[in-house]
Amino acid sequence: MGVLIFLPPLLYSSAWTTSWREFRHNAVSIGFLAVGLVAFTVWGVAEFSDRFITFMDWKAGFLLGGVVAATDAIAATSIARSLGLPRRIVDVLEGESLLNDATALLALEFGLHMLMGGTTPSAGEAIFRLFYLTVVGAGVGLAIGFVVSRLSVLIDDGPVEMVVSIVLPYAAYLAGDAVNASGVFAVVACGLYMSRQSSTIYSPRVRMQMYGIWDALTFVLNGLVFVLIGLQLPFVLAAIRGLYSWGTLLKYGVAFSAVLIVLRLIWVYPAAWAAYWIECKCMKRGDAKPRNSAIFVIGWTGMRGVLALAAAISLPETMGNGTAFPTRSLILFLAFSVILVTLVLQGLSLPLLIRWLGLGKIAEGDEEERKAREIILTSAIEYLEKGREVDGERFSHIYEDLLHRYRHRLAAVGSGNEDDSYSGMDEGTYKRLKEIAAGAVKTERRAMIRLRDEGKISDDALRAMQNELDLQETRYEGAVE
């Protein structure tokens, strides 16, 4: 139940903001992390549990590995973006977190089979099952996304489209699960497809509303996960209090978290160079050699979060024969421990690490975005010039006004200003322009509120004008207090 409530919308939100071009470009690196690292982590956790944790055998350790194998890159990528980490690192981390959920859940499924049913799947069965999960799951997600995208074109009702966008990840997940495939891959494929189609199937107003709603929903769901951690922990500790001392539990929690961190660091270096070799030799690409500092950052961003908690909570309380599951509470405790340690230790140290390694403030996408803006604005100018010739003198003043604005914006982009302010301005003048413009908008807002308070305009009229002012003010946000 925990997986079903939290996972679909969080996965969908992550897939929505993932670039398909970068995802495809980094597919080899992502595959080494999302599949290879998960398998390596599960094996390492099983070996550690069997050798060093009392009352846990290799099968229980395998199950524990499936619970904690998937990473949660939301915190890491938000920090990485704010500090200007190289784009490829962010893309690899996002792609890994999208796909390793499915491989970790597959390991969890196999672990439950071994522990509950006493059967051990073969390597061939594992490969076939993974292939079925990914291909059929992705196909189901794409099919649902295609149908919904075609229907969305016919819908012109913002609230209805909002509700559909929230229900959609649950529908994709349940549909994938219904055919015994991966609901995770169904949601990811659906999210990637809908993101690609969003520019054509949604109106500008709906897109703006959708971003705001999904930001809030993602924030609330992530917050609820950690509330659940706090609510569950006392019960978990009460269940294992008689089996282990506090000192032993602390030792297990710290040691287990350290093992997961070390396993990831061990894997990422050979995986990065293997991916580079495949890309250069087999795919004939000329990518730059991986930097050790960048590899270390990827190795350090192995935070656990939503999926680890949801997977741990979803473990059955009884074995296949009806007896109590003896190590469930310990698995829950270790999952909670690794979530806490990785989020606090790695999450808080990541900004310092990025600055220390000199990887911050590398704005790789700025030039690409500038060129794209120039092409887009030039296309609009050409359209207006052709339209002016066709319509003649009657509407020439309209075309001249629009052409002036677009040429103005094109000159601003060429001079390095991102919006359509005056090109050639020095920084102080440009800042003052934004302050004046923002002040004018705020004055409009005060006058509007005064008219409403005096009863001269209705609340409906205020809301209509307020939406227009909100759009204007976002351009000058931060210019004045």
C-alpha positions in Angstrom: 0.0 0.0 0.0 2.9 2.4 0.8 4.4 1.8 -2.6 1.1 2.5 -4.4 0.3 5.7 -2.5 3.7 7.4 -2.8 5.6 5.9 -5.7 3.4 6.6 -8.8 3.1 10.4 -8.5 6.7 10.9 -7.4 8.0 8.8 -10.3 5.7 10.6 -12.7 6.9 14.0 -11.5 10.5 13.0 -11.9 9.9 11.5 -15.4 8.1 14.7 -16.4 11.1 16.9 -15.7 13.6 14.5 -17.3 15.0 15.3 -20.7 14.5 12.4 -23.1 17.5 13.5 -25.2 19.9 13.4 -22.3 18.3 10.3 -20.9 18.9 8.5 -24.3 22.5 10.0 -24.6 23.4 8.7 -21.1 21.7 5.3 -21.4 24.8 3.2 -21.0 25.9 5.0 -17.8 22.4 4.9 -16.5 22.1 1.2 -17.2 25.3 0.4 -15.3 23.9 2.2 -12.3 20.2 1.3 -12.5 20.8 -2.4 -13.2 24.5 -3.3 -12.4 24.8 -1.3 -9.2 21.4 -2.6 -7.9 22.6 -6.2 -8.4 26.0 -5.5 -6.9 24.3 -3.7 -3.9 21.8 -6.6 -3.3 24.7 -9.1 -3.4 26.9 -7.1 -1.1 24.1 -6.5 1.4 23.2 -10.2 1.4 26.8 -11.2 2.1 27.2 -8.6 4.9 23.9 -9.6 6.6 24.8 -13.3 6.5 28.2 -12.7 8.0 27.7 -9.9 10.5 24.1 -9.5 11.5 22.6 -11.9 14.1 19.5 -13.8 13.2 19.8 -12.8 9.5 20.7 -15.3 6.8 21.7 -14.8 3.2 18.0 -14.9 2.0 16.9 -12.3 4.5 19.9 -10.2 3.5 18.9 -10.5 -0.2 15.5 -9.2 0.7 17.0 -6.3 2.7 19.2 -5.5 -0.3 16.1 -5.2 -2.5 14.5 -2.9 0.0 17.4 -0.4 0.1 19.0 -0.8 -3.4 17.1 2.0 -5.1 18.3 5.6 -4.6 16.2 8.8 -4.3 17.8 11.5 -6.3 15.3 14.3 -5.6 17.3 15.9 -2.8 20.6 15.3 -4.7 19.5 16.7 -8.0 17.9 19.8 -6.4 21.2 20.6 -4.7 23.1 19.8 -7.9 21.0 22.1 -10.0 21.2 25.0 -7.5 25.0 24.8 -7.4 25.4 24.5 -11.2 26.8 20.9 -11.2 27.7 19.7 -14.8 24.5 18.8 -16.6 25.6 15.2 -17.4 26.0 14.4 -13.7 22.5 15.6 -13.0 21.0 13.7 -16.0 22.7 10.5 -15.0 21.5 10.7 -11.4 17.9 11.5 -12.5 17.9 8.6 -15.0 19.3 6.2 -12.4 16.7 7.1 -9.9 13.9 6.5 -12.5 15.0 3.1 -13.6 16.6 1.6 -10.5 13.2 1.5 -8.7 12.1 -1.2 -11.1 15.3 -3.3 -10.7 15.2 -2.9 -6.9 11.5 -4.0 -6.8 12.4 -7.0 -9.0 15.1 -7.9 -6.4 12.5 -7.4 -3.7 10.1 -9.8 -5.5 12.8 -12.5 -5.8 13.8 -12.0 -2.2 10.2 -12.6 -1.1 10.0 -15.7 -3.3 13.2 -17.1 -1.7 12.2 -16.3 1.9 8.5 -17.0 1.8 8.3 -19.8 -0.8 11.7 -21.4 -0.4 12.3 -21.1 -4.2 15.4 -19.5 -5.7 15.0 -18.1 -9.2 17.7 -18.9 -11.7 19.8 -16.3 -13.6 17.8 -17.1 -16.8 14.5 -16.5 -15.0 15.8 -13.3 -13.6 16.9 -12.0 -17.0 13.6 -13.0 -18.6 11.6 -11.5 -15.8 13.5 -8.2 -16.0 13.0 -8.1 -19.8 9.3 -8.7 -19.4 9.0 -6.1 -16.6 10.7 -3.4 -18.6 9.4 -4.0 -22.1 5.7 -4.8 -21.3 5.6 -2.2 -18.5 7.0 0.5 -20.8 4.6 -0.5 -23.5 1.6 -0.3 -21.2 2.7 3.2 -20.0 3.2 4.5 -23.6 -0.2 3.1 -24.6 -2.0 4.9 -21.7 0.0 8.1 -22.3 -1.0 8.0 -26.0 -4.7 7.5 -25.3 -4.8 10.2 -22.6 -2.8 12.7 -24.8 -5.3 12.2 -27.6 -8.2 12.8 -25.2 -6.6 15.8 -23.6 -6.7 17.6 -27.0 -10.5 17.4 -26.8 -10.7 18.7 -23.2 -10.6 22.4 -22.6 -11.2 22.5 -18.9 -8.3 23.2 -16.5 -9.6 21.5 -13.4 -10.5 18.3 -15.3 -7.1 18.2 -16.9 -5.5 18.7 -13.4 -7.4 15.8 -12.0 -6.5 13.6 -15.0 -2.8 14.4 -14.6 -2.9 13.3 -11.0 -4.9 10.1 -11.6 -2.8 9.2 -14.7 0.3 7.9 -12.8 -1.8 5.7 -10.6 -3.7 4.3 -13.7 -0.4 3.6 -15.4 1.1 1.9 -12.3 -2.0 -0.3 -11.7 -2.3 -1.2 -15.4 1.4 -2.3 -15.5 0.9 -4.3 -12.3 -2.3 -5.8 -13.7 -0.4 -7.5 -16.5 2.3 -8.7 -14.1 4.8 -6.2 -15.5 6.5 -3.3 -13.9 4.2 -0.5 -12.8 7.3 1.6 -12.2 8.3 1.4 -15.9 4.7 2.0 -16.9 4.7 5.3 -14.9 8.2 6.3 -16.1 7.3 5.7 -19.8 4.0 7.5 -19.4 5.6 10.5 -17.7 8.3 10.8 -20.4 5.7 10.6 -23.2 3.3 13.1 -21.6 6.2 15.5 -20.9 7.1 15.4 -24.6 3.5 16.0 -25.7 2.7 18.7 -23.1 3.7 21.5 -25.4 0.9 20.6 -27.8 -1.9 19.1 -25.8 -2.1 21.6 -22.9 -2.9 25.3 -23.1 -0.4 27.8 -21.6 -2.6 28.4 -18.6 -3.1 24.7 -17.8 0.6 24.1 -18.1 1.4 26.9 -15.6 -1.3 25.5 -13.2 0.0 22.0 -13.6 3.6 22.9 -12.6 2.4 24.6 -9.5 0.1 21.7 -8.5 2.7 19.1 -9.1 5.4 21.0 -7.2 3.1 21.2 -4.2 2.0 17.6 -4.5 5.6 16.3 -4.7 6.5 18.4 -1.7 3.6 17.1 0.4 4.2 13.4 -0.5 7.9 13.6 0.3 7.0 15.3 3.6 4.5 12.6 4.5 7.1 9.9 3.9 9.3 11.3 6.6 6.3 11.8 8.9 5.6 8.0 8.4 9.2 7.3 9.3 8.7 9.0 12.7 5.4 7.3 13.3 6.7 3.8 12.5 10.0 4.0 14.3 8.7 3.5 17.9 6.8 0.4 16.9 9.8 -1.0 15.1 12.1 -0.4 18.0 9.5 -2.0 20.4 9.4 -5.1 18.3 13.2 -5.7 18.4 14.0 -4.3 21.8 14.3 -7.7 23.4 16.4 -9.2 20.7 19.2 -6.6 20.4 20.7 -4.0 22.8 20.7 -0.3 21.9 24.4 -0.5 21.4 24.1 -3.4 19.0 21.3 -1.6 17.0 23.4 1.5 16.7 26.4 -0.5 15.5 24.3 -2.3 13.0 22.7 0.9 11.7 26.0 2.7 11.3 27.8 -0.3 9.8 25.0 -1.1 7.4 24.9 2.5 6.1 28.6 2.6 5.7 28.5 -0.7 3.7 25.9 0.8 1.3 28.0 4.0 0.8 31.2 2.0 0.2 29.5 -0.5 -2.2 28.3 2.4 -4.4 31.8 4.1 -4.4 33.4 0.8 -5.3 31.1 0.3 -8.2 30.9 3.8 -9.8 34.6 4.0 -10.9 34.9 0.9 -13.0 31.3 1.5 -14.3 32.1 5.0 -15.4 35.1 3.9 -17.4 33.3 0.8 -18.8 30.5 3.1 -20.0 33.1 5.5 -21.5 34.8 2.6 -23.4 31.4 1.3 -24.8 30.4 4.8 -25.9 33.8 5.4 -27.6 34.5 2.0 -29.1 31.1 0.6 -29.8 28.9 3.7 -30.3 31.7 5.8 -31.9 31.1 8.8 -29.7 33.7 11.4 -28.8 32.6 12.2 -25.3 35.1 13.6 -22.8 36.8 11.2 -20.4 35.1 10.9 -17.1 36.6 13.0 -14.4 37.4 11.4 -11.0 35.8 14.3 -9.2 32.6 13.9 -11.1 32.6 10.1 -10.6 33.1 10.6 -6.8 30.1 13.0 -6.7 27.9 10.4 -8.4 29.2 7.8 -5.9 28.4 10.1 -3.0 24.8 10.9 -4.1 23.4 7.5 -3.1 20.7 8.8 -0.7 17.8 6.6 0.1 14.3 7.8 0.5 10.7 7.2 -0.6 11.1 3.8 -2.2 13.2 2.3 0.5 10.6 3.3 3.1 7.6 2.2 1.1 9.3 -1.1 0.2 10.1 -1.8 3.9 6.6 -0.9 5.1 5.1 -3.2 2.5 6.9 -6.3 3.7 4.5 -9.0 4.9 4.2 -9.5 8.6 3.9 -13.3 8.3 5.7 -16.0 6.5 4.2 -18.3 3.9 3.3 -20.9 6.6 1.5 -18.3 8.7 4.2 -17.8 11.3 5.5 -14.3 12.1 8.2 -12.9 9.9 11.1 -12.8 12.4 13.4 -10.3 10.8 10.8 -7.8 9.5 11.3 -5.3 12.3 15.1 -5.5 11.9 14.8 -4.9 8.2 12.6 -1.9 8.9 15.1 -0.5 11.4 18.0 -0.9 9.0 16.0 0.7 6.2 15.2 3.7 8.5 18.8 3.9 9.6 20.2 4.1 6.0 17.6 6.7 5.0 18.5 8.9 8.0 22.3 8.5 7.6 22.4 9.0 3.9 20.1 12.0 3.8 21.8 13.7 6.7 25.5 12.8 6.1 25.5 12.8 2.3 22.8 15.4 1.8 24.3 18.0 4.1 27.9 17.4 2.9 27.0 17.4 -0.8 27.1 21.2 -1.3 30.5 21.5 0.4 31.8 18.5 -1.6 30.7 20.1 -4.9 32.4 23.4 -4.1 35.5 21.7 -2.8 35.9 19.7 -6.0 35.3 22.8 -8.1 32.3 21.4 -9.9 29.8 24.1 -9.2 28.6 27.0 -11.4 29.3 25.2 -14.7 26.5 26.6 -16.9 26.7 24.1 -19.8 23.2 24.8 -21.1 23.4 28.6 -21.4 24.9 28.7 -24.9 22.5 26.0 -26.1 19.6 28.0 -24.7 20.9 31.3 -26.2 21.1 29.8 -29.7 17.7 28.3 -29.3 16.2 31.7 -28.3 17.8 33.3 -31.4 16.4 30.7 -33.7 12.9 30.9 -32.1 12.8 34.7 -32.2 14.2 34.9 -35.8 11.4 32.5 -36.9 8.8 34.7 -35.3 10.2 37.8 -37.0 10.2 36.1 -40.4 6.5 35.1 -39.8 5.6 38.7 -38.9 7.4 40.2 -41.9 5.6 37.8 -44.3 2.3 38.6 -42.6 2.9 42.3 -43.0 3.4 41.9 -46.7 0.2 39.8 -47.1 -2.1 42.1 -45.0 -0.7 45.4 -46.5 -1.2 48.8 -44.9 -4.4 48.1 -43.0 -2.7 46.3 -40.1 0.8 47.5 -40.6 0.9 49.4 -37.2 0.2 46.1 -35.4 3.0 44.3 -37.3 5.4 47.2 -36.6 4.7 47.1 -32.9 5.2 43.3 -32.7 8.3 43.4 -34.9 9.8 46.1 -32.7 9.3 43.9 -29.6 10.7 40.8 -31.2 13.7 42.6 -32.7 14.2 44.1 -29.3 14.2 40.7 -27.6 16.5 39.3 -30.2 19.0 42.1 -29.6 18.7 41.5 -25.9 19.5 37.8 -26.3 22.5 38.5 -28.4 23.8 40.9 -25.7 23.5 38.3 -22.9 20.3 39.5 -21.3 17.7 36.7 -20.9 14.6 38.8 -21.2 13.6 41.6 -23.5 15.1 44.5 -21.7 17.3 47.0 -23.4 20.4 45.6 -24.9 23.7 47.2 -24.1 22.7 48.3 -20.6 25.2 48.1 -17.9 24.4 45.9 -14.9 23.4 48.8 -12.6 21.0 50.4 -15.2 19.5 47.0 -16.0 18.9 46.3 -12.3 17.3 49.7 -11.9 15.0 49.1 -14.8 13.7 45.9 -13.2 13.2 47.7 -9.9 11.2 50.5 -11.5 9.1 48.0 -13.5 8.5 45.9 -10.5 7.5 48.9 -8.5 5.0 49.9 -11.1 3.4 46.5 -11.0 3.2 46.6 -7.2 1.5 50.1 -7.5 -1.1 48.6 -9.8 -1.7 45.9 -7.4 -2.2 48.3 -4.4 -4.6 50.4 -6.5 -6.5 47.3 -7.5 -6.9 46.1 -3.9 -8.0 49.6 -2.8 -10.7 49.6 -5.5 -11.9 46.2 -4.3 -11.9 47.3 -0.7 -13.9 50.4 -1.6 -16.5 48.3 -3.3 -15.8 49.8 -6.8 -14.9 46.4 -8.4 -16.0 42.9 -7.6 -13.8 40.0 -6.4 -14.2 38.4 -9.8 -12.8 41.5 -11.6 -9.9 41.6 -9.0 -9.0 37.9 -9.7 -9.0 38.5 -13.5 -6.7 41.5 -13.2 -4.6 39.8 -10.4 -3.8 36.9 -12.7 -2.4 39.3 -15.3 -0.3 41.2 -12.7 1.0 37.9 -11.3 2.3 36.9 -14.7 4.0 40.4 -15.1 5.4 40.4 -11.6 7.1 37.0 -11.9 9.5 38.6 -14.5 10.7 41.1 -11.9 10.6 38.8 -8.8 13.5 39.6 -6.5 14.1 43.0 -7.9 12.4 44.8 -5.1 11.1 43.8 -1.7 
